Amino acid sequence: MNIELPREITQEEIETYHRDGVVLLEGMFDDGWIELLKQGLHINCEKPTRRARTWDRDSQNRTMFWDSQAWRGIKEYQQFIFHSPAAQLAGKLLRSKEINFFFDAVFVRSPGAQFSTPWHQDEPYWSIEGYDTCTIWMPLVPVKKESALAYVPGSHLSSQVFDQYNFGDLNPDGKTDVDQVNFSGIAEESIPDIDENPERYGVVSWDMEPGDCIAFNSRILHGGSGKLAEDQDLRVFTSKWVGDDVRIKFRECGMDPDHSDIMTQYGLKPGERLGTELYPRVWPKS
């Protein structure tokens, strides 16, 4: 497995990331990393964490499975986080001096699933605040652009506060203690109906193969169809990385996933940088 970037991140790619809030990077992870993550994901699905839940289950029992922060119990995820090119990739794109790992999340759709991811931004749900964030979205199987996550380029630059979706409502199995958010009272307006006129918003998505990844800022509007052909599943591993200006913030509207309890247990306070073994500095390597 290649532990270094297979090539340099170009200045054009860096500029695209900061202008659009999202960039496609092809062939950044070799087959060894993809197979390792597939092994980890199999373990993850067999033994999910307490945070795991099904977001969708239709009449044909097609599902959308989600889990988060499983890395501490899955050695394959740990190897990827600490030894793959991912942290260096995030550091180059963000132009940050240091990169800390924030958390992992997996999304598994069974063949033919038709669940649409609601349009949203990530940062308003998180226990942090700052521009220097980077999610690396990696499909472990081929995905067509009409089924992949989609983005509104440039939307990460707006200071608009939206009344966003409560992902806690995506709980068809009635799991208890699901994280909740409620943006009413603090939001200026609802997210526009992007699906009604995607051309107006310049929506982008891409055909992707295993080894490709999308890097995006936590403030960009993203969502999309996710609708799959009957013989096509979708397995995605995402890793979240933070750079120089990111600080802890506990939000009155709620957080999903909510890190406030574990952060407090480890002595982390609002306004501080991420750290401790929960959010280790990975790049540059010591």
N, C-alpha and C positions, 0 to 999 in steps of 0.2 A: 504494500500500500504506500502511496506517495504521501509523505508527511509534509511536504512543501507544496506551495502553489505550483500547478503544472506550467504556469506562465505568469508573467507580470500582469497585474490589473492595469489597464491602460488609462491614460489621463481622460480620454473620452468617456470611458465607463464610469470613472469617478465623477466627472462633471454631469453625466446623465443621472447618476444616483442623486446628486444634490439638486439638480434641476427638476427631475420628475418624481423623485422619492422612491424610484424602483428601477431595477436594471436586471435584464436576463444575462446570465453568465453560463455559457455552454461548456460542457466537458471539464468541470472544475474538480470532480471527484471520480477516482478510478473505480473499477469493478470491485476491488477489495473493500472499499468503504461502503459501497452499496450493499454487498453481501453481508458485511458486519452489521449494518443497520437493519437489514431484513431479519437477521438472527435476533437482534435486540427487540425488534418490534414483535416478533413471534412470542418471545418471553413476556413482553409487555401485555399483549392481548390475552395470554393464558393466565397471567397473574397481574391484573390491573391494580393500580393504587386506589386508595380510598377516594381520590379526587375524580376517578374515571366515571364517565357516564355515556349513555347513548343519547345523542342529540336528535335522532330521528329513527322511527321504526314504522314502516308503512304496512298496508294490509297484506303484502306479500312477504313480510318479515325481512325486507331489505333495510339495512341499518347504516347509520353514521355513528361510528365510535370515536370518542375523544378521551385522551388522557394527558396528564401534565405532571411535570416534576417527578418523573419516574427514574431519572438518571442515577440517583444515588443507590438504587438497588439493581441496576443493570450494567454489568461490566462492559458490554458492547457499547452502550451509550457513553460511558466514561472514557473509553478508548477514543471514540470519535471526538468528544469534547476537548480532551487534553492533547491529542496527538494528530488530529486531522488538520488540513489547511484552513478550517472554518474561521478560527479566531483571527488568523493573519488576514484572511479575506476581508473580514469585518473591519479590522484595523486600517487596512489600506483604503477601503471605501470611505470610512468615516474621517480619515486623516487624524486619528486619535493617537495619543501617546501610549495609552493603556487600554486594554479590552478585558472586561470581566464577563464571565458567563452569567446569564440571568436565569433562564429556565428552558426546558424542552417541552414540546407538545406534539402529539401525534394525532393524525386524522385518518381514519380507515373507513372507506365506503365499500359496501358489498356490491357485487356485480349488479348493474342495472339501477342502482340507487338514483333517486330523482330529487334529493334534498338540495335546496338552494341556500347557500350561506348568506345571511343578511348582510347588507352593506354596513360597514362600521369602520372605526379607527381603533387601533389597539391601545394606545397610551391612556385614554380615559378610563380603561378598565384596570390598569396596572397600578402597582404600589410604588411607582417611580414617576419621575418627571424629567424631561430633557430631550434635546434634539438628537443627541448622539446615540441613536439606537439603530440596530440592524437585525432584522429577522432573515434567516436563511431558510427558504422554503424548498424542500428537496423531495420530488416524487421518486419513489422506489420502483415504480412501474411506468411504462410510457403513458402519457396523457395528452389528449387533444386540447387545443386552445379553448374550444367551446365547453370543456369540462374542467379546465384549470381555474385557479383563482384569478380574478381580474382586478384591475387597479384604475384609479382616476389620476393620471399623471399631474403633478403639481399641487394636488390637494393637501399635501403635507405642509405647505408653506402658509396656509390660511390659519388665522387665529380663531376661526369660527368654532363655537361650542355647540354641538348637536345633541338633541335628545335621541340617544342611541338605543339599540335593542338590548333587552335583558336576556342574555343567553341562558340564564337560569330557567327561563320558560321552556327551553328545549330539554324536556325531561319526561318522555313518554312512559318511562317505567316507574315514575313517581319516587325517584331516589330522594332520601332526606338529606338535609344539611348541604344543599347545593348553594354555591355562592350566588348572590343576587346583586344587581345594580339598579339604581333608579335615578335617572338624570333629570327628571321633572323638577322644575324650580331653579335649576342652574343652567339649563340649556336655552339657547337663544331661538332655535328652530329645529325642526326635524330634518333628518337627512333627506335630500331630494330623491325623487323616484328615478334613479339612474337607469334602471332597466327599461323604462318607457322610451328613453331616447339616448342610448349609449354613445351614439356618434357625437351628440352635443357635448358630452363630457370627455370625449377622447379616450374612452375605455380601451385598455390594452390587456391582452393575454397572449400566451404562446403555446404552440406545440412543444412538448419537452420529452426528453429521453432520460432514463436514469443516468446520473452523473451531472446533468444540468441542474442549475439552481436559479432561483429568483431571490435577490436581496432587496428588502424594502424597509422603509422608515416606519416607525410605529404610529406616525401621525397621518399616513396616507389612507384615503378611503379605499377599501377593498371588500370584495364579496364575489358574488357571481353564481352562475347556474349550478355547476357541479353535477349536472345531469349526465348519467353514464349510459352507454350502450349495454344491452342485456348481457353481453359476454365480457364486459370490461369492469374491473374493480379499480380502486384508487387507494394507494397507501402512501402517506406523506409523513416525513419526519421534518420537524422544524426546530431550529435552535435560535435562541434569542440572546443577543450580545449588546453590551452597553459600553459607551466610551466616556470621554473626559467630563462632559457637563452634566451627566445624569446623577440625580439625587433621589433619595427615598422620599415618598410622599404618600400618606394615608388619606384616602378620599372619603368624604362624607357620603357620597353617592353610592358607596360600595365598590368592591373590587372583585374581578373574576379573571384569573384566579387570585384569591386574596392571600397575600404573603405576610400580612401585618402581624399575625400571631407568631409565626416562626421567626420573623425578623426581630420582634421584641424579645423572644426567648434568647436570641443570640446577641442581644445588647445593641442592635442597630436602631437608630433613631431617625425620624424625619429630618431631612436636610443633610444627612450624611451620604457619603459615597457607599456603593455596595462593596461588600467584602466578606470576610470570614470564609469558612469552608463551604458555606451555602452558595456563595456567589464569587468563586475564586477568580483571581486574575490569571488569565491564560496566555495573554500576549502583551508585550514581548515576553518570551519565556525567561525565567530566572536563570 
